[in-house]
Amino acid sequence: MTAILTAEPAHAGGPIPACPAGTSYDPVAGDCSGSATCPAGFTNAGPKCEGYGTGYCPSGYTYEAVFDSCATCPSGTNFNPLAGNFCSAPPICPPGFANIGPKCEGYGTGYCPSGYTYEAVFDSCATCPSGTNFDPSAGNFCATPAICPSGTTLTGSKCSDGSIPTCPAGTDTTFDKNYDDCSIPSTTTPYLCEAGTYNDGERTCQSVPTCPAGTTFDTAYNVCSIPSTTTPYLCEAGTYNDGERTCQSIPACPSGTSLTAPSYRCIGAASYSCLVTTTAGTLSICVVIGQESLNTLTSGSPPTSTAIGNPTAVAFDSKGDLWVVDASNDRVLEYAPPFSSGEGASLVIGQTSLTGSGDSSPAGGLFGPTGIAFDGSGNLWVVDSGNNRVLEFKSPFSDGEKASLVLGQPTFGGYVGTTSAGGMNSPAYLAFDPSGNLWVTDQGNNRVLEFTAPFSTGQKASVVIGQANFTAFAPASTVTAKSLFEPLGIGFDSGGDLWVVDSADHRVLEYYPPFSTDEAASVVIGQPSLTGGSTGLNAYAIAFDSSGNLWISDGISGVGESLAPLSSGETVSQVIGPKTGTGNATTPGSGLRDPQGIAFDSANNLWVADYSHGRVLEYTSGATASSSSSSSSSSKTSSSSGGGGVPVFPYQFAIASVFTTLLAASFLLIRRRARPWKSGSEGALATS
């Protein structure tokens, strides 16, 4: 198939398209626009309405600026923003002891028992028999000079007349040739400290600090602390806190339009036909989400309801709503049909508002999210890749909703990547099999994990594919039917077969059920055999159309199609061509740059996450009406839609010929925002 060519809308030179009430048609932008309005008392500040000083703290609470919240502390403590949003009080040390970090030190408070003297070399109390003295240079012994016959002297280990030296009577000493003296082991006892303290080994007595009632000692900050009671800085009804002690609201737009940034205009879709594109089968781009139009390329930062930073995955819920992962803004967005270009999102997960960004609450925040999927009950599952975990959000959804369950970590507060049955390391994507079991591509551990329903927080995986056991993580030295190297996309066909994007080995693999640990793949797409891994296919995500054809997003070649029935060695035809890395103009048009997540809606329209252009494109169902056929045969047939997979960051290479050279560094590039990692039970931390 040939690459798509885009034709301009048919309205040029003809009648002006109809626009929603309160807007007018802009022929330059190719859309309908009108001005936005702010509530009374609010200031027009770009893409938002700001009301300074309109917020407040509840009675008994005081505002604290570091966390932009209202805090209260128990009597005897004070709010300490430097100690992790806790209420703190100084630790208590015994009289005469100084507070030295996480301990109380009392210099000179110790003592030696009667008859003993302190010796500094071994930090102990020593006593020696009469006639001897403690000699630290002679190995902690009591020593006295050796005796030679009158008129002779000790020379080395003998007297000058050749006789053996003798030792003083009554000292019980013996001659020691190593030190040339008479010695006996000293009697020692540890340097003593007062009751309730201990010797730190440096003639200093120490004790553990005590804390005021109701607090505990925090060794990280060397203070006594207790969590503060906080509540968000409050805003008037109908407004929200922007995180800077300023109340905001979304400007109002005429019906049928939505606000766009940074123009501060209300934009609506003009009523003309979809953009017509040409290939072996006809494709039409009908909707662009995340940008005002096909020919605009605006930044997704700071985030707004209409802008997308870098989309990595798309999915549809049972209502037909579109969900998009906005990885660079640490959020997931929901869009309600009917869809229109420049449409604003209606709900956000991972942030408390549609203008929020950044890693936040352990249960409600996201850090570099990648993949999404819905289970049979309509609950949303999100791969929180930077936090090395998968989160479940219960339906019905709300802005800033907190997750109800976490996999890959023992609690919502965990984020360190691990190699174990219950851990993950930069997971990429997920999918549910026909039985409702959850499958996750654990990219950093080069494996795929199955979690058996019903699910629970911290649950361990039941099956691992790509590794021989749950503690192995390194890629195989040679490509085999059992190996995986940075798996990304994942999905199931109508027969319940598992399909996985083996990205660094440039292939897509099929596994037959029933599934088992270390199972070998049965079919490979993109390579001539199951032992091939040469450069060619640079896949990120997969999806199946209603005819069972396999669609693959390729970061270099665009989006391609493999026709059913699928068989090993089958080639991928380019259907939607990319925009080259060196030709990324400010008006991208229909070109794709680093396409990643893909999905089909209920009408069999194809949706593509165009990562580097900050947008999601809809292609009409003509995308699947290919008349080409495959002469190859397969032992199994795929016929239902599946899932797509995504990485955290795209490779973004200019040309395919350099892909193999740069792939060695791709693991660190993909995991740029990942958390620390430890391998198995060793506990050794390493940052990516």
Solvent accessible surface area in square Angstrom, and as a share of the most:
residue,aa,sasa,rsa
1,M,66,0.30
2,T,93,0.54
3,A,49,0.38
4,I,19,0.10
5,L,132,0.65
6,T,52,0.30
7,A,54,0.42
8,E,125,0.56
9,P,21,0.13
10,A,99,0.76
11,H,39,0.17
12,A,77,0.60
13,G,94,0.91
14,G,40,0.38
15,P,119,0.75
16,I,134,0.68
17,P,15,0.09
18,A,71,0.55
19,C,40,0.24
20,P,32,0.20
21,A,88,0.68
22,G,64,0.61
23,T,23,0.13
24,S,74,0.47
25,Y,33,0.12
26,D,37,0.19
27,P,103,0.65
28,V,143,0.82
29,A,30,0.23
30,G,18,0.17
31,D,7,0.04
32,C,0,0.00
33,S,18,0.11
34,G,17,0.16
35,S,90,0.58
36,A,11,0.09
37,T,82,0.48
38,C,38,0.23
39,P,61,0.39
40,A,106,0.82
41,G,76,0.73
42,F,38,0.16
43,T,75,0.44
44,N,89,0.46
45,A,34,0.26
46,G,32,0.31
47,P,41,0.26
48,K,57,0.24
49,C,0,0.00
50,E,14,0.06
51,G,1,0.01
52,Y,147,0.56
53,G,68,0.65
54,T,45,0.26
55,G,15,0.14
56,Y,106,0.40
57,C,33,0.20
58,P,39,0.24
59,S,116,0.75
60,G,66,0.63
61,Y,58,0.22
62,T,98,0.57
63,Y,53,0.20
64,E,17,0.08
65,A,78,0.60
66,V,102,0.58
67,F,93,0.39
68,D,21,0.11
69,S,13,0.08
70,C,0,0.00
71,A,4,0.03
72,T,44,0.26
73,C,37,0.22
74,P,64,0.40
75,S,120,0.78
76,G,68,0.65
77,T,16,0.09
78,N,114,0.58
79,F,48,0.20
80,N,35,0.18
81,P,48,0.30
82,L,152,0.75
83,A,3,0.03
84,G,34,0.33
85,N,37,0.19
86,F,69,0.29
87,C,0,0.00
88,S,14,0.09
89,A,8,0.06
90,P,106,0.67
91,P,17,0.11
92,I,92,0.47
93,C,30,0.18
94,P,49,0.31
95,P,135,0.85
96,G,72,0.69
97,F,30,0.12
98,A,46,0.36
99,N,71,0.37
100,I,74,0.38
101,G,28,0.27
102,P,71,0.45
103,K,62,0.26
104,C,0,0.00
105,E,14,0.06
106,G,0,0.00
107,Y,147,0.56
108,G,63,0.61
109,T,39,0.23
110,G,14,0.13
111,Y,109,0.42
112,C,32,0.19
113,P,38,0.24
114,S,116,0.75
115,G,66,0.63
116,Y,58,0.22
117,T,98,0.57
118,Y,54,0.21
119,E,15,0.07
120,A,78,0.61
121,V,102,0.59
122,F,98,0.41
123,D,25,0.13
124,S,13,0.09
125,C,0,0.00
126,A,4,0.03
127,T,42,0.24
128,C,38,0.23
129,P,52,0.32
130,S,103,0.66
131,G,54,0.52
132,T,12,0.07
133,N,112,0.57
134,F,48,0.20
135,D,38,0.20
136,P,62,0.39
137,S,86,0.55
138,A,4,0.03
139,G,38,0.37
140,N,39,0.20
141,F,68,0.28
142,C,0,0.00
143,A,12,0.09
144,T,17,0.10
145,P,105,0.66
146,A,18,0.14
147,I,86,0.44
148,C,26,0.15
149,P,61,0.38
150,S,119,0.77
151,G,86,0.82
152,T,32,0.19
153,T,91,0.53
154,L,65,0.32
155,T,90,0.52
156,G,49,0.47
157,S,38,0.24
158,K,109,0.46
159,C,4,0.02
160,S,68,0.44
161,D,85,0.44
162,G,47,0.45
163,S,39,0.25
164,I,108,0.55
165,P,6,0.04
166,T,83,0.48
167,C,32,0.19
168,P,33,0.21
169,A,104,0.81
170,G,77,0.74
171,T,7,0.04
172,D,116,0.60
173,T,14,0.08
174,T,95,0.55
175,F,43,0.18
176,D,32,0.17
177,K,140,0.59
178,N,132,0.68
179,Y,103,0.39
180,D,51,0.27
181,D,19,0.10
182,C,0,0.00
183,S,9,0.05
184,I,37,0.19
185,P,86,0.54
186,S,19,0.12
187,T,75,0.44
188,T,58,0.34
189,T,34,0.20
190,P,93,0.58
191,Y,8,0.03
192,L,56,0.28
193,C,24,0.14
194,E,87,0.39
195,A,107,0.83
196,G,77,0.74
197,T,28,0.16
198,Y,105,0.40
199,N,45,0.23
200,D,46,0.24
201,G,46,0.44
202,E,136,0.61
203,R,117,0.43
204,T,8,0.05
205,C,1,0.00
206,Q,6,0.03
207,S,9,0.06
208,V,107,0.61
209,P,7,0.04
210,T,84,0.49
211,C,34,0.20
212,P,44,0.28
213,A,108,0.84
214,G,64,0.62
215,T,16,0.09
216,T,99,0.58
217,F,47,0.20
218,D,36,0.18
219,T,100,0.58
220,A,80,0.62
221,Y,100,0.38
222,N,55,0.28
223,V,30,0.17
224,C,0,0.00
225,S,7,0.05
226,I,49,0.25
227,P,86,0.54
228,S,18,0.12
229,T,76,0.44
230,T,56,0.33
231,T,33,0.19
232,P,93,0.58
233,Y,9,0.03
234,L,55,0.27
235,C,24,0.15
236,E,90,0.40
237,A,106,0.82
238,G,77,0.74
239,T,29,0.17
240,Y,47,0.18
241,N,39,0.20
242,D,39,0.20
243,G,44,0.42
244,E,137,0.61
245,R,119,0.43
246,T,9,0.05
247,C,1,0.00
248,Q,2,0.01
249,S,8,0.05
250,I,86,0.44
251,P,7,0.04
252,A,61,0.47
253,C,40,0.24
254,P,35,0.22
255,S,99,0.64
256,G,60,0.58
257,T,21,0.12
258,S,25,0.16
259,L,17,0.08
260,T,4,0.03
261,A,18,0.14
262,P,108,0.68
263,S,49,0.31
264,Y,31,0.12
265,R,60,0.22
266,C,0,0.00
267,I,4,0.02
268,G,3,0.03
269,A,47,0.36
270,A,14,0.11
271,S,80,0.51
272,Y,72,0.27
273,S,84,0.54
274,C,48,0.29
275,L,26,0.13
276,V,80,0.46
277,T,1,0.00
278,T,85,0.49
279,T,18,0.10
280,A,72,0.56
281,G,13,0.13
282,T,84,0.49
283,L,1,0.00
284,S,17,0.11
285,I,4,0.02
286,C,40,0.24
287,V,13,0.08
288,V,3,0.02
289,I,0,0.00
290,G,2,0.02
291,Q,5,0.02
292,E,23,0.10
293,S,24,0.15
294,L,12,0.06
295,N,71,0.36
296,T,36,0.21
297,L,54,0.27
298,T,49,0.29
299,S,84,0.54
300,G,8,0.07
301,S,80,0.51
302,P,106,0.67
303,P,7,0.05
304,T,14,0.08
305,S,20,0.13
306,T,7,0.04
307,A,8,0.06
308,I,1,0.01
309,G,13,0.13
310,N,35,0.18
311,P,0,0.00
312,T,0,0.00
313,A,1,0.01
314,V,3,0.02
315,A,13,0.10
316,F,39,0.16
317,D,20,0.10
318,S,117,0.76
319,K,148,0.63
320,G,28,0.27
321,D,11,0.06
322,L,0,0.00
323,W,0,0.00
324,V,0,0.00
325,V,0,0.00
326,D,0,0.00
327,A,5,0.04
328,S,46,0.30
329,N,7,0.03
330,D,3,0.02
331,R,0,0.00
332,V,0,0.00
333,L,0,0.00
334,E,13,0.06
335,Y,0,0.00
336,A,45,0.35
337,P,61,0.38
338,P,129,0.81
339,F,43,0.18
340,S,39,0.25
341,S,30,0.19
342,G,2,0.02
343,E,23,0.11
344,G,16,0.15
345,A,9,0.07
346,S,66,0.43
347,L,22,0.11
348,V,0,0.00
349,I,0,0.00
350,G,1,0.01
351,Q,11,0.05
352,T,119,0.69
353,S,18,0.12
354,L,28,0.14
355,T,43,0.25
356,G,19,0.18
357,S,64,0.41
358,G,29,0.28
359,D,57,0.30
360,S,69,0.44
361,S,40,0.26
362,P,81,0.51
363,A,19,0.15
364,G,7,0.06
365,G,0,0.00
366,L,0,0.00
367,F,34,0.14
368,G,0,0.00
369,P,0,0.00
370,T,0,0.00
371,G,0,0.00
372,I,1,0.00
373,A,16,0.12
374,F,37,0.15
375,D,27,0.14
376,G,91,0.87
377,S,90,0.58
378,G,23,0.22
379,N,13,0.07
380,L,0,0.00
381,W,2,0.01
382,V,0,0.00
383,V,0,0.00
384,D,0,0.00
385,S,1,0.01
386,G,1,0.01
387,N,7,0.03
388,N,0,0.00
389,R,4,0.01
390,V,0,0.00
391,L,0,0.00
392,E,10,0.05
393,F,0,0.00
394,K,99,0.42
395,S,53,0.34
396,P,127,0.80
397,F,39,0.16
398,S,60,0.39
399,D,74,0.38
400,G,20,0.19
401,E,28,0.12
402,K,133,0.56
403,A,10,0.08
404,S,54,0.35
405,L,18,0.09
406,V,0,0.00
407,L,0,0.00
408,G,3,0.03
409,Q,9,0.04
410,P,99,0.63
411,T,77,0.45
412,F,55,0.23
413,G,53,0.51
414,G,17,0.17
415,Y,90,0.34
416,V,34,0.19
417,G,0,0.00
418,T,21,0.12
419,T,0,0.00
420,S,37,0.24
421,A,19,0.15
422,G,18,0.17
423,G,2,0.02
424,M,0,0.00
425,N,3,0.02
426,S,0,0.00
427,P,0,0.00
428,A,0,0.00
429,Y,9,0.03
430,L,1,0.00
431,A,9,0.07
432,F,37,0.15
433,D,15,0.08
434,P,105,0.66
435,S,90,0.58
436,G,29,0.28
437,N,23,0.12
438,L,0,0.00
439,W,0,0.00
440,V,0,0.00
441,T,0,0.00
442,D,0,0.00
443,Q,0,0.00
444,G,4,0.04
445,N,0,0.00
446,N,8,0.04
447,R,0,0.00
448,V,0,0.00
449,L,0,0.00
450,E,19,0.09
451,F,0,0.00
452,T,60,0.35
453,A,40,0.31
454,P,128,0.80
455,F,42,0.18
456,S,62,0.40
457,T,62,0.36
458,G,26,0.25
459,Q,33,0.15
460,K,142,0.60
461,A,8,0.06
462,S,58,0.37
463,V,18,0.11
464,V,0,0.00
465,I,0,0.00
466,G,8,0.08
467,Q,15,0.07
468,A,67,0.52
469,N,71,0.37
470,F,47,0.20
471,T,89,0.52
472,A,32,0.25
473,F,67,0.28
474,A,63,0.49
475,P,55,0.34
476,A,57,0.44
477,S,119,0.77
478,T,94,0.55
479,V,37,0.21
480,T,53,0.31
481,A,23,0.18
482,K,92,0.39
483,S,8,0.05
484,L,1,0.01
485,F,64,0.27
486,E,2,0.01
487,P,0,0.00
488,L,0,0.00
489,G,0,0.00
490,I,0,0.00
491,G,0,0.00
492,F,15,0.06
493,D,5,0.03
494,S,59,0.38
495,G,51,0.49
496,G,8,0.08
497,D,1,0.01
498,L,0,0.00
499,W,1,0.00
500,V,0,0.00
501,V,0,0.00
502,D,0,0.00
503,S,2,0.01
504,A,5,0.04
505,D,11,0.06
506,H,4,0.02
507,R,0,0.00
508,V,0,0.00
509,L,0,0.00
510,E,2,0.01
511,Y,0,0.00
512,Y,54,0.21
513,P,58,0.36
514,P,130,0.81
515,F,40,0.17
516,S,60,0.39
517,T,55,0.32
518,D,36,0.19
519,E,27,0.12
520,A,40,0.31
521,A,7,0.05
522,S,45,0.29
523,V,8,0.05
524,V,0,0.00
525,I,0,0.00
526,G,25,0.24
527,Q,6,0.03
528,P,111,0.70
529,S,49,0.31
530,L,41,0.20
531,T,95,0.55
532,G,16,0.15
533,G,25,0.24
534,S,74,0.47
535,T,55,0.32
536,G,49,0.47
537,L,13,0.07
538,N,2,0.01
539,A,1,0.01
540,Y,2,0.01
541,A,0,0.00
542,I,0,0.00
543,A,0,0.00
544,F,0,0.00
545,D,0,0.00
546,S,79,0.51
547,S,67,0.43
548,G,0,0.00
549,N,14,0.07
550,L,0,0.00
551,W,0,0.00
552,I,1,0.00
553,S,0,0.00
554,D,8,0.04
555,G,10,0.10
556,I,26,0.13
557,S,46,0.30
558,G,0,0.00
559,V,1,0.00
560,G,4,0.04
561,E,3,0.01
562,S,1,0.00
563,L,26,0.13
564,A,27,0.21
565,P,51,0.32
566,L,2,0.01
567,S,12,0.08
568,S,56,0.36
569,G,30,0.29
570,E,18,0.08
571,T,109,0.63
572,V,45,0.26
573,S,48,0.31
574,Q,63,0.28
575,V,2,0.01
576,I,1,0.00
577,G,9,0.09
578,P,44,0.27
579,K,45,0.19
580,T,80,0.46
581,G,22,0.21
582,T,119,0.69
583,G,36,0.34
584,N,50,0.26
585,A,51,0.40
586,T,105,0.61
587,T,77,0.45
588,P,5,0.03
589,G,14,0.13
590,S,17,0.11
591,G,17,0.16
592,L,0,0.00
593,R,50,0.18
594,D,6,0.03
595,P,0,0.00
596,Q,0,0.00
597,G,1,0.01
598,I,3,0.01
599,A,14,0.11
600,F,24,0.10
601,D,26,0.13
602,S,126,0.81
603,A,63,0.48
604,N,26,0.13
605,N,23,0.12
606,L,0,0.00
607,W,1,0.00
608,V,0,0.00
609,A,0,0.00
610,D,0,0.00
611,Y,7,0.03
612,S,27,0.17
613,H,1,0.01
614,G,4,0.04
615,R,0,0.00
616,V,0,0.00
617,L,0,0.00
618,E,20,0.09
619,Y,0,0.00
620,T,37,0.22
621,S,49,0.31
622,G,23,0.22
623,A,5,0.04
624,T,18,0.10
625,A,70,0.55
626,S,27,0.17
627,S,109,0.70
628,S,58,0.37
629,S,103,0.67
630,S,37,0.24
631,S,125,0.81
632,S,43,0.28
633,S,90,0.58
634,S,29,0.19
635,S,98,0.63
636,K,69,0.29
637,T,86,0.50
638,S,2,0.01
639,S,50,0.32
640,S,39,0.25
641,S,68,0.44
642,G,26,0.25
643,G,17,0.17
644,G,3,0.03
645,G,0,0.00
646,V,0,0.00
647,P,0,0.00
648,V,5,0.03
649,F,36,0.15
650,P,3,0.02
651,Y,11,0.04
652,Q,84,0.37
653,F,26,0.11
654,A,47,0.36
655,I,100,0.51
656,A,44,0.34
657,S,92,0.59
658,V,55,0.32
659,F,3,0.01
660,T,81,0.47
661,T,108,0.63
662,L,76,0.38
663,L,17,0.09
664,A,99,0.77
665,A,62,0.48
666,S,1,0.00
667,F,51,0.21
668,L,109,0.54
669,L,46,0.23
670,I,0,0.00
671,R,8,0.03
672,R,153,0.56
673,R,54,0.20
674,A,20,0.16
675,R,62,0.23
676,P,33,0.21
677,W,44,0.16
678,K,68,0.29
679,S,21,0.13
680,G,20,0.19
681,S,121,0.78
682,E,137,0.62
683,G,40,0.39
684,A,67,0.52
685,L,117,0.58
686,A,49,0.38
687,T,112,0.65
688,S,56,0.36
